[in-house]
Amino acid sequence: MHTVRYFGRVRPGVEALELCSTHAFPRHAHDQFGLGIIVSGVHRSWSGRGSVEAEAGDFICVQPGEVHDGLPLAGAPRDWQMLYFAPGQAAPRRAASDQGTLEVARPAGHDPALARDFGRLFAALTAPGSDPLAADEAMAAVFARLRRRWSGRPIPREPPPCAVARARARLDAAVRDGLAASVPVPVRLDELAALEGVSRFQLLRGFVRAWGITPHAYLLQRRGQLARRLLARGLLPAEVAAAAGFADQSHLTRVFRRQFGVTPGRYRVALAG
């Protein structure tokens, strides 16, 4: 079971969707700050900030770039609403040195007041003819609550070894080079391992330890993020598949749906509307 109601960009820098699904999302990351509420069922996930088992009324959140997954409990469907905020939208800058990113110390929690305020915000952003002022007030209440009760710096992770950092940079470069050439840029595990003179197994193990996913999974999720940006510019899925480095449009659709829960075509139509 997997049903998605994608509302598209409900205001500049903010996207909304509603899901009821038994779908198991593989480990991936978003380039936005995500905040949601579980409406029914139980949602399990893993992240660098800790494991999650969230049930009806609990909030869930992901930081930009945070690797996480999403699983149903015992295969039963869970229903949840999500808002994704572009960097800077979730926390207005207070100074020139402020990056405008709200840090939430836990990936999930139980907070009835936050759930109530989030419900008001989601409705104000997605209901036809809603009042922008009501949405502004609800958004202010949501993030004031998050800052007051849930903000804080997560425990810092050990910096990844140089070989893993270089491998990640090489994968990022492959995505950029593929966009410039409009063809996939192949990357081999031997090449990544050779960047620092380690074995393929050592590179693979170190990458998973540092980033939570394999190099191939990281490359696919980076291509998925690029595809999302290209679709938002109005490109057709077939054009996006080639530009983002996918083998074909079917490959793009499979990866995009696993990562974002919606097909590229529906995502593009929702943004265009």
For each residue, the residues with C-beta under 8 A, 3 or more apart:
1: 20 21 22 23 77
2: 19 20 21 22 23 261
3: 19 20 21
4: 17 18 19 21 261 262 266
5: 17 18 19
6: 16 17 262 266 267 270
7: 10 15 16 17 18 125 126 270
8: 15 16 267 270 271 272 273
9: 12 13 14 15 232 271
10: 7 14 15 16 125 126
11: 14 125 132 135
12: 9 89
13: 9 85 86 88 89
14: 9 10 11 83 84 85 86 89 125
15: 7 8 9 10 32 83 84
16: 6 7 8 10 81 82 83 84 122 125 126
17: 4 5 6 7 81 82 261 262
18: 4 5 7 79 80 81 82
19: 2 3 4 5 79 80 81 82 261
20: 1 2 3 77 78 79
21: 1 2 3 4 72 77 78 261
22: 1 2 72 75 76 77 78
23: 1 2 70 72 261
24: 69 70 71 72
25: 28 69 70 71 258 259 261
26: 69 217 258 259
27: 46 67 68 69 212 213 217
28: 25 67 68 69 213 217 221 224 258 259
29: 62 64 65 66 67 68 221 225
30: 34 62 64 65 66 84 225
31: 64 65 87 225
32: 15 64 84 85 86 87
33: 61 62 63 64 84 85 87 89 90 101 102
34: 30 60 61 62 82 83 84 85
35: 59 60 61 82 83 85 90 118 142 146
36: 59 60 61 80 81 82 83 118
37: 57 58 59 60 80 81 115 118 119 122
38: 41 42 43 54 55 56 57 58 59 60 78 79 80
39: 56 79 80 81
40: 56 78 79
41: 38 55 56 72 73 76 77 78 79
42: 38 53 54 55 72 73 76 78
43: 38 52 53 54 55 60 70 71 72 73 78 80
44: 51 52 53 54 70 71 72 73
45: 51 52 54 60 68 69 70 71 107 108
46: 27 51 52 68 69 212
47: 50 51 52 62 66 67 68 107 212
48: 66 67 68 154 157 212
49: 63 66 105 106 107 154
50: 47 106 107
51: 44 45 46 47
52: 43 44 45 46 47 60 107 108
53: 42 43 44 73 108
54: 38 42 43 44 45 58 59 60 108
55: 38 41 42 43 58
56: 38 39 40 41
57: 37 38 110 112 115
58: 37 38 54 55 108 109 110 111 115
59: 35 36 37 38 54 108 109 110 111 114 115 118
60: 34 35 36 37 38 43 45 52 54 80 107 108
61: 33 34 35 36 104 107 108
62: 29 30 33 34 47 66 68 107
63: 33 49 66 101 103 104
64: 29 30 31 32 33 87 101
65: 29 30 31
66: 29 30 47 48 49 62 63 107
67: 27 28 29 47 48 211 212 213
68: 27 28 29 45 46 47 48 62 107
69: 24 25 26 27 28 45 46
70: 23 24 25 43 44 45
71: 24 25 43 44 45
72: 21 22 23 24 41 42 43 44 75 76 77 78
73: 41 42 43 44 53 76 78
74:
75: 22 72
76: 22 41 42 72 73
77: 1 20 21 22 41 72
78: 20 21 22 38 40 41 42 43 72 73
79: 18 19 20 38 39 40 41
80: 18 19 36 37 38 39 43 60
81: 16 17 18 19 36 37 39 118 122
82: 16 17 18 19 34 35 36
83: 14 15 16 34 35 36 118 121 122 125
84: 14 15 16 30 32 33 34
85: 13 14 32 33 34 35 89 90
86: 13 14 32 89
87: 31 32 33 64 90 99 100 101
88: 13 91 92 93 99 100 101
89: 12 13 14 33 85 86
90: 33 35 85 87 100 101 102 143
91: 88 100 101 102 143 147
92: 88 100
93: 88 96 98 99 100
94: 98
95: 98
96: 93
97:
98: 93 94 95
99: 87 88 93
100: 87 88 90 91 92 93
101: 33 63 64 87 88 90 91
102: 33 90 91 143 146 147 151
103: 63 151 152 153 154
104: 61 63 107 146 150 151 152
105: 49 150 151 152 153 154
106: 49 50 109 150
107: 45 47 49 50 52 60 61 62 66 68 104
108: 45 52 53 54 58 59 60 61
109: 58 59 106 114 150
110: 57 58 59
111: 58 59 114 115 145 149 150
112: 57 115 116
113: 116 117 145
114: 59 109 111 117 118 142 145 146 149 150
115: 37 57 58 59 111 112 118 119
116: 112 113 119 120
117: 113 114 120 121 138 141 142 145
118: 35 36 37 59 81 83 114 115 121 122 142
119: 37 115 116 122 123
120: 116 117 123 124 134 138 141
121: 83 117 118 124 125 135 138 139 141 142
122: 16 37 81 83 118 119 125 126
123: 119 120 126 127 130
124: 120 121 127 130 131 134 135 138
125: 7 10 11 14 16 83 121 122 130 135
126: 7 10 16 122 123 130
127: 123 124 130
128:
129:
130: 123 124 125 126 127 134 135
131: 124 134 135
132: 11 135 136
133: 136 137
134: 120 124 130 131 137 138
135: 11 121 124 125 130 131 132 138 139
136: 132 133 139 140
137: 133 134 140 141
138: 117 120 121 124 134 135 141 142
139: 121 135 136 142 143
140: 136 137 143 144
141: 117 120 121 137 138 144 145
142: 35 114 117 118 121 138 139 145 146
143: 90 91 102 139 140 146 147
144: 140 141 147 148
145: 111 113 114 117 141 142 148 149 150
146: 35 102 104 114 142 143 149 150 151
147: 91 102 143 144 150 151
148: 144 145 151
149: 111 114 145 146
150: 104 105 106 109 111 114 145 146 147
151: 102 103 104 105 146 147 148
152: 103 104 105
153: 103 105 156
154: 48 49 103 105
155:
156: 153
157: 48 210
158:
159: 165
160: 164 165 168 206 210 211
161: 164 165 196 206 210
162: 165 166 196
163: 166 167 193 195 196 197 198 202 203 206
164: 160 161 167 168 203 206 207 209 210 211
165: 159 160 161 162 168 169 210
166: 162 163 169 170 195 196
167: 163 164 170 171 192 193 195 196 203 207 215
168: 160 164 165 171 172 207 211 218
169: 165 166 172 173
170: 166 167 173 174 187 191 192 195
171: 167 168 174 175 187 192 215 218 219 222
172: 168 169 175 176 222
173: 169 170 176 177
174: 170 171 177 178 185 186 187 219 245
175: 171 172 178 179 185 219 222 223 226 244 245
176: 172 173 179 180
177: 173 174 180 181 185
178: 174 175 181 182 183 184 185 223 243 244 245
179: 175 176 182 226 243 244 245
180: 176 177
181: 177 178 185
182: 178 179 242 243
183: 178 242 245
184: 178 245 246 247
185: 174 175 177 178 181 245
186: 174
187: 170 171 174 191 192 215 219
188: 191 192
189: 192 193 200 203 204 215
190: 193 194 200
191: 170 187 188 194 195
192: 167 170 171 187 188 189 195 203 207 215
193: 163 167 189 190 196 197 198 199 200 202 203
194: 190 191 197
195: 163 166 167 170 191 192
196: 161 162 163 166 167 193 203
197: 163 193 194
198: 163 193 202 203 206
199: 193 202 203
200: 189 190 193 203 204
201: 204 205
202: 163 193 198 199 205 206
203: 163 164 167 189 192 193 196 198 199 200 206 207 215
204: 189 200 201 207 208 214 215
205: 201 202 208 209
206: 160 161 163 164 198 202 203 209 210
207: 164 167 168 192 203 204 210 211 213 214 215 218
208: 204 205 211 212 213 214
209: 164 205 206
210: 157 160 161 164 165 206 207
211: 67 160 164 168 207 208 218
212: 27 46 47 48 67 208
213: 27 28 67 207 208 217 218 221
214: 204 207 208 217 218
215: 167 171 187 189 192 203 204 207 218 219
216: 219 220
217: 26 27 28 213 214 220 221
218: 168 171 207 211 213 214 215 221 222
219: 171 174 175 187 215 216 222 223
220: 216 217 223 224 255 259
221: 28 29 213 217 218 224 225 259
222: 171 172 175 218 219 225 226
223: 175 178 219 220 226 227 244 245 246 255
224: 28 220 221 227 228 244 255 256 259 260
225: 29 30 31 221 222 228 229
226: 175 179 222 223 229 230 243 244 245
227: 223 224 230 231 240 241 244 246 252 255 256 264
228: 224 225 231 232 256 260 267
229: 225 226 232 233
230: 226 227 233 235 239 240 243 244
231: 227 228 234 235 237 240 264 267 268 271
232: 9 228 229 268 271
233: 229 230
234: 231 268 272
235: 230 231 239 240 243 268
236: 239 240 268
237: 231 240 241 249 252 253 264 265 268
238: 241 242 249
239: 230 235 236 242 243
240: 227 230 231 235 236 237 243 244 252 264
241: 227 237 238 244 246 247 248 249 251 252
242: 182 183 238 239 246
243: 178 179 182 226 230 235 239 240
244: 175 178 179 223 224 226 227 230 240 241 252
245: 174 175 178 179 183 184 185 223 226
246: 184 223 227 241 242 249 251 252 255
247: 184 241 251
248: 241 251 252
249: 237 238 241 246 252 253 264
250: 253 254
251: 241 246 247 248 254 255
252: 227 237 240 241 244 246 248 249 255 256 264
253: 237 249 250 256 257 263 264 265
254: 250 251 257 258
255: 220 223 224 227 246 251 252 258 259
256: 224 227 228 252 253 259 260 262 263 264 267
257: 253 254 260 261 262 263
258: 25 26 28 254 255
259: 25 26 28 220 221 224 255 256
260: 224 228 256 257 267
261: 2 4 17 19 21 23 25 257
262: 4 6 17 256 257 266 267 270
263: 253 256 257 266 267
264: 227 231 237 240 249 252 253 256 267 268
265: 237 253 268 269
266: 4 6 262 263 269 270
267: 6 8 228 231 256 260 262 263 264 270 271
268: 231 232 234 235 236 237 264 265 271 272
269: 265 266 272 273
270: 6 7 8 262 266 267 273
271: 8 9 231 232 267 268
272: 8 234 268 269
273: 8 269 270
